[in-house]
Amino acid sequence: MLKKSILATALAILLALPVLAAAPKTYQVTGPVLELTNDTITVKKGSERWEIARDAATKVTGDLKVGAKVTIEYRMTATSIEVKGEKAPPAKKGGKKGS
């Protein structure tokens, strides 16, 4: 019974590892809120303005308002990718050199 329990736990962990490994890295930015809408939050970090998208699924803890100091955890997600400057591989010359 104990062996089956250990085996089941190990199997569950092994199956979950690829999912955890695929998650992109998270980053943080901290600063005062400059602007706030339903779709974005803008904070000041040093002399820079950081505008970060948010939606209904964004978890907010505390009283979020302009002027509040916040720490935002975010992930970078590509919205589009355009490959440029691709060249075809050079053509191989036919035949062998030699005798």
Buried (B, 14 or more C-beta within 10 A) or exposed (E): EEEEEEEEEEEEEEEEEEEEEEEEEEEEBEBEBBEBEEEEBBBBEEEEEBEEEBEEEEEEEEEEEEEEEBEBEBEEEEEEEEEEEEEEEEEEEEEEEEE
